[in-house]
Amino acid sequence: MKEITVTELKKLKDSNADFQLIDVREQHEVDSCAIGGEHIPMGEVMDNLNKISKDKQVIVHCKMGGRSGAICNALEVAGFTNVYNLKGGIVAWANEINPSLKSLI
């Protein structure tokens, strides 16, 4: 499984790179704290493969990287070669990029 760090994700966001960010957390988690991207809950990802790009980098994230890692593995089995797990998830983003989110996670 390929991974990307939060620092690398921030660089992509800052440069307006063309990539897809997918949040696989549950709705209540997204409601309290989000970093953008498309919300497809973990349990719904495999039923929504048509919403996932095969043409650009796809970064999948969750709270700490476990659920998104499992989804990345499943997507690779389904034939995706362009998926990356956000290492450390939104917790790493809060710790390294935006500390104001820490209390919301």
KAKANOR-V475628 format. One record per backbone hydrogen bond with DSSP energy under -0.5 kcal/mol. NH is the residue of the N-H (numbers start at 1). CO is the residue of the C=O. E is the energy in kcal/mol with one decimal. If there is no record, write none. Layout:
NH&CO&E, NH&CO&E
//
This chain:
2&83&-0.5, 4&85&-2.5, 9&5&-2.2, 10&6&-2.6, 11&7&-1.9, 12&8&-2.0, 13&9&-2.7, 14&10&-3.1, 15&11&-1.8, 16&13&-1.4, 17&12&-2.4, 19&17&-1.1, 20&57&-2.9, 22&20&-0.5, 22&59&-3.1, 23&38&-3.0, 24&22&-0.6, 24&61&-2.6, 29&26&-0.8, 30&26&-1.9, 31&27&-2.7, 32&28&-1.1, 33&29&-1.6, 35&36&-0.5, 38&21&-3.3, 40&23&-2.0, 40&38&-0.7, 42&24&-2.2, 44&41&-2.6, 45&41&-0.8, 45&42&-0.9, 47&44&-0.6, 48&45&-2.0, 49&46&-0.5, 51&48&-2.1, 52&49&-1.6, 53&51&-0.5, 57&18&-0.5, 58&82&-2.8, 59&20&-3.4, 59&57&-0.5, 60&58&-0.5, 60&84&-3.0, 61&22&-2.9, 69&65&-1.3, 70&66&-2.0, 71&67&-2.2, 72&68&-2.6, 73&69&-2.3, 74&70&-2.2, 75&71&-2.8, 76&72&-2.3, 77&73&-2.0, 78&74&-1.7, 79&76&-1.5, 80&75&-2.7, 84&58&-2.6, 85&2&-2.7, 86&60&-2.5, 87&4&-2.6, 87&85&-0.9, 88&64&-0.6, 89&86&-1.8, 90&62&-2.5, 91&63&-2.5, 91&88&-0.6, 92&88&-1.7, 93&89&-1.7, 94&90&-2.4, 95&91&-2.4, 96&92&-2.8, 97&93&-2.6, 98&93&-2.5, 101&98&-2.1, 102&99&-1.5, 104&101&-1.8, 105&101&-0.9, 105&102&-0.7
//
